[in-house]
Each structure stands twice: as C-alpha cells, then as structure tokens.
C-alpha cells in the first residue's frame, strides 16, 4: 500500500527540500562501467534525477505521486513516469545505476529489492541515502531537535526509524561498497528553514490531527535565535549513504 505523506506538500517540497551536492552524483557515476541508464526511485520533483543528468545518457525517474511529478524539474535526459519503486516497468538487466534519495525507508523492501535485482545490469550499482538533522548553530539546533523529538514525537511514521538509524539498519542485500562522507551545505534564511520544517511528514500529521500548526510552538524562540529573518545562515546536513553491487554468483 502506498503511504502518501507528501502529495499535499508537492509545491513546498520542491521549494524547500535541500538539493544534493554534485560531488555525490559524480562519485556514484564513477562507480559505473557504463552510463546508459540510471533509475531514480521515488524521485519526488526530480532533485536526484536532475543531479544524475550530467553523467548518464538517460534517466528514468519514477514516483507514485502525480502531485510530486507535476513539480518535476525539466530535463531532456529525464523521463518521468508514474510508477512504484517495486514495479518500474523497466527491461531486465537494463540499468547501470539505481538511486533513491531519502525515500527507500518507505518501500516494500522485499519487492523493491526483487525489482532491483531484475533490472540492474550484472555490474550495475545501487545507492540509497538519507539525511537527518541539520546543523546551523548550537542554539538553533537545540530548538529544532526539541521540535523533532518532543513536539512531534508521537507523529512520526514508524518507517522514520531507519532515518534515525542513518540507514545502517535498512535491509540491504547487496555486496556493500564503503561510501565516502558527503554533506549538503545551503545558504538559507529563516523563512527557508521554517518552510523546510513544515515539509516534515510529522509536521503535517500534527497539523491534520490537531488543526494547529506545530511550528507556532517554537517559532518565537527560533526567530530570536536566528536573528533578522532575512539573515542568511549556512545549513548543513550529513548524507548517510549505502552503496552496493549485486552479490557474486557462486
């Protein structure tokens, strides 16, 4: 069953979710012996797919949300398709690289990995990643973590645990490749950051259940810690990456 936490947020998601560094995609591409086709699963508005475009001839970007795909980043190399991660519609042994950015924890693992093993070339690679807490200042970070772990504590879906565990406990039936550390660094003002907090699935569940914006509970303190709302600060996230290849046949 498709757990749709983000269709209602498609426009905000496209506007406020951070973009991934080019170095990440350059590295993933460097692991591939061929660069004919990449598949980005649960692409959302295509942020990761667009990052792959300079390195591959074609990219298939799939998602089950029409609303998310309606916000997709246009690129001549990318074909956007309404499809699940468990049923891509791709030909067998046709894909050089499979990616999923901050989404694999929502998948049916058994069915998704069956599809991965079907469509991946024998020397193809898979890269799954997530990100957790941002780093800005000690004071701002403390408020943001209070928001995540106290105010929203009971509103996170159970799949969130894989993100909290930095994907280290995510089932991953592949021959693993040790991944380097990548970071996202963005220049955001107060409105960018609060817009991002609103895109969290738990923020939306709180709003739907209580009919109140949970950000109202921290906005004043956050505003004082931030300073002038237009002040631009560096916002950083660590990317938690798992990379693998198909197990060797014995």
N, C-alpha and C positions, 0 to 999 in steps of 0.2 A: 504493500500500500504506500502510495506517495504521500509523504509528510511534507505538506507545503507550508513552510514557515515564512516564505519571502516574496510570494507573488504580489501581495498587497504593498510591499515595500520596493517594488522594482525600480521606481524612479529614484527614490532615496538611496537604494543600494548602489545604483550606477553612479550617483553623485558623491556619496560619502564613503564607500568602501575603498580601502587603500589599494593602489596598484603595486604590482610586484616588480622587483628590480630586473633590468635587462640581463644582468650577470647570471641570474638564476636560469633563464631560458638558454643563454649561451652555453652554460655548463651542461644542462640536460641534453642539448643538441650535440655537444661534443662527445657524448657517450654513445651516440648512434652512428652506425656504419653507413646508413642510408638516410636520406631526408626527404622521402617522397610524400609521406602522410603522417600527420600527428592527429590524435583524437583527444579532445579536451572534454571530459565528462562533467556534467552539472556546471556548465560554463557560465550560468547566470547571464550577465550582459557581455560576456566575452573578454574579460580582462586578461585572463591567462591565454586565451586563444590569440588575442592580438599580440601578446608577448612572444608567442611561438612563430608568428608570421614571418619574421625576417630569416628564419632558419630552416623552414620547410616549404616544399613546393605547394602542398595543400594542407589545410586543417579542417577537420570536421569538428564542430562544436555543438554538443547536444545538451538539451535541458528539457525537463518536463513542465516548465512554467512558460506559458505563452507570454505572460506579462514580462518576465525577465528577458525573453528573447526579443520582445518588442523594443527593448532598450539597447540592443546589441550594437557593438562597435563595428561600423562597416569596414570591410577589408576584402579586396578582390580574391585573396587566397583562402578566405574562410567561408565555408558553407555551414550555415546554422540550421539545425534540424531539431524538431520536437521529438525527442526520444529519451528513453531512460538509460541510465548507466548499465543496466542489466540486459538491455536489448538494443544495441546500437544500430543494427541494420547493415553493418559493415561486412565485407567479404572476409572469409577466413584467411589468416596469415597475411594481412594486408597493411598492418600498421607498424611504423617504426618507433613511435613514442606515444604512450598514453599518459595523460596528466589529469589530475583533479585537484583544484585549489580550494581548500577549506570546506570541502563538501563530502569527502569519502565516508565520514562517520555517519552519514545519513543513509548509506547504501545497504542493500541486502548483500552482505559480504559473499556468501556462497554463490549467488547468482552472478554478481558482478565479477568475481574472480574467474568464474567459468567463462564469462564473456571475454575477459582479458586474455585468458589462455587460448581462446579460439581465434581472436582477431590479431594477436600480436605475432609479428614475424619471429622466427626462431632466435634471432639475435636482437630483437626489439627490447625496449626498456619501459619501465613504468615508474612514474614519480608522483607521489601523493604528499601534500603538505598542508599544514595549518599554521595559524598564529594565535597567540593567546593575549597576554596583557601588553599594553603599550607602555612605553617609558617616556615621561616628559620631565617632571620634577618630582622630588620625593613627596611633596605635599599634594600635588595633583594626583599622582599615582595612588596615594593612600585613599583619597576620596573615590577614585574610580574603582578600586578594589572593594571598598565598602559598598559601593553601589552594586557591584557584581555578586559579592558573596553574602551580603546581609539583606539589602533591599530586594534583590532579585533571587535570593537563594532558592526558593521553592518554585520558581517559574522557569528554570532551565529544563529543556527536554533531557531525558536520560542519556541520549547519544552524546551530549556535551562532555561526558566523562572522558571520551577519547581525546578531545581537545585539551582538557585539563591535564591529561597524562601525556600531552605533547606527541600524540600518535604512537608512542612507544608500545602501547598495549593493543594497538589496532592490529587485527589479524592481517598477516602479510606473507602469503605462501609463495615467496619468491627467494631466489638467491640474492641476498642483500648486498648492495654496494654502499660502502661508507660514504655518507654525504658531508660535504663541507658546510660551514655555517654561513647563512645568508641573512641579511637584515633588510627591512624596509625602513626608509627614513623619509618622512614627508614634512613639508612646511605648512602647518595648519594654524588657523585662528580658532577662537573659542567656538564659533558657530560651526566650523568644520568638525570639531571634536564632538560637540554635543549632537550634531547630526549623525555622526558615526555611532554614538551610543544608542541612539534611537533605532538603529537598524538591527540591534541585537534581538534574537528571537525571544529572549526572556523579557525584554522591554515591551515587546508587542503583546505577549501573553498577559503581562501585568495590566497593560492598558485595556485590553479586551475584557479582562475579568473584573477589574475594579473601576473601570471607566475614569481613571485618573492617570495622568502622565507621571510615571515614577521619577522622571528627571526633575520634577518640581521639588523632590525631597533633597536633592543635592545641588541644584542649580546655583543657589545663592553662595554656598560655600565654594563651589567650583569657580564661580565668577570672581570671587575675592582672591582666590589662589592664582587664577590665571592673570589677573590684571585687566587692562583695557581689552574689550572683546576683539578688537581688530589686531591686537598684538599677535605676531606670528611666532610660533614656537616649533622646535623640532620634535616630532612624534616618531618614536621608533618601535618596531616590533621585531622579535626574533622569528625566523621562519623555521618550523620543525618539519624536516623533510625525510621521507623514506623513499629510497630508490631501489629497484630490483630488476632482475632479469629472470627469464624462465629457468626453472631448475634443469640441470643437465639430465638428459635421458640416460638411464642405465640399462 
